[in-house]
Amino acid sequence: MTDFSFDQVLDASGLNCPLPLLKAKQALNGLEPGQVLKVIATDSGSIRDFKAYTDQSDHELLQTFTEQEPYVYIIRRG
């Protein structure tokens, strides 16, 4: 895993779609632009959801780890 400094960590383990993404959106809204959120999820649908969301928003998906559970997403607030 690449070393990133996280401003907040969100553990969405055990939550089913769409809750991991909704919780991440709330967390990102609470961050300042440029701050980094680490999201941990166990829902396989989150792989598709986080990619689509960051592609359509001003947030940047810096890195993902989706080979096995838990899935980890590193997102910089836009």
C-alpha positions as CSV (number, residue, x, y, z in Angstrom):
1,M,0.0,0.0,0.0
2,T,1.4,3.4,-0.9
3,D,2.0,5.7,2.0
4,F,-0.7,8.4,2.2
5,S,-1.5,10.7,5.0
6,F,-5.2,10.3,5.8
7,D,-7.2,13.2,7.2
8,Q,-10.1,10.8,8.0
9,V,-10.8,7.1,7.9
10,L,-14.3,5.7,7.3
11,D,-14.9,2.1,8.1
12,A,-18.0,1.1,6.2
13,S,-17.4,-2.7,6.7
14,G,-20.6,-4.7,6.9
15,L,-22.7,-2.0,5.1
16,N,-24.4,-2.9,1.9
17,C,-24.9,-0.8,-1.2
18,P,-25.5,2.1,-1.4
19,L,-24.5,2.9,2.3
20,P,-20.7,2.8,1.9
21,L,-20.9,5.4,-0.9
22,L,-23.4,7.6,1.0
23,K,-21.3,7.5,4.2
24,A,-18.2,8.4,2.1
25,K,-20.1,11.4,0.5
26,Q,-21.0,12.7,4.0
27,A,-17.4,12.3,5.1
28,L,-16.0,14.1,2.1
29,N,-18.5,16.9,2.6
30,G,-16.9,17.4,6.1
31,L,-13.4,17.6,4.7
32,E,-11.6,20.6,3.2
33,P,-10.5,20.6,-0.4
34,G,-7.3,18.6,-0.8
35,Q,-7.8,16.5,2.3
36,V,-7.7,12.7,2.0
37,L,-10.3,10.1,3.0
38,K,-9.6,6.4,3.4
39,V,-12.7,4.2,3.0
40,I,-12.8,0.6,4.1
41,A,-15.7,-1.4,2.7
42,T,-16.8,-5.1,2.4
43,D,-19.6,-4.7,-0.2
44,S,-18.4,-5.8,-3.7
45,G,-20.7,-3.3,-5.3
46,S,-18.6,-0.5,-3.8
47,I,-15.9,-1.2,-6.5
48,R,-18.2,0.0,-9.2
49,D,-19.8,2.7,-7.1
50,F,-16.7,4.5,-6.0
51,K,-15.1,4.6,-9.5
52,A,-18.3,5.9,-11.0
53,Y,-18.8,8.5,-8.3
54,T,-15.2,9.9,-8.5
55,D,-15.4,9.9,-12.3
56,Q,-18.4,12.2,-12.1
57,S,-17.3,14.4,-9.3
58,D,-14.4,16.8,-8.6
59,H,-13.0,14.3,-6.1
60,E,-9.9,12.2,-7.1
61,L,-9.7,8.5,-6.5
62,L,-6.0,8.3,-5.7
63,Q,-5.8,4.5,-5.1
64,T,-7.9,1.4,-4.7
65,F,-7.2,-2.0,-3.2
66,T,-10.0,-4.3,-4.5
67,E,-8.3,-7.6,-5.0
68,Q,-9.8,-9.0,-1.8
69,E,-11.9,-7.9,1.2
70,P,-11.8,-5.5,2.7
71,Y,-11.9,-3.1,-0.2
72,V,-9.9,0.2,0.4
73,Y,-10.4,3.5,-1.4
74,I,-8.2,6.5,-1.0
75,I,-10.0,9.7,-2.1
76,R,-8.8,13.3,-2.2
77,R,-11.6,15.9,-1.8
78,G,-11.9,18.2,-4.8
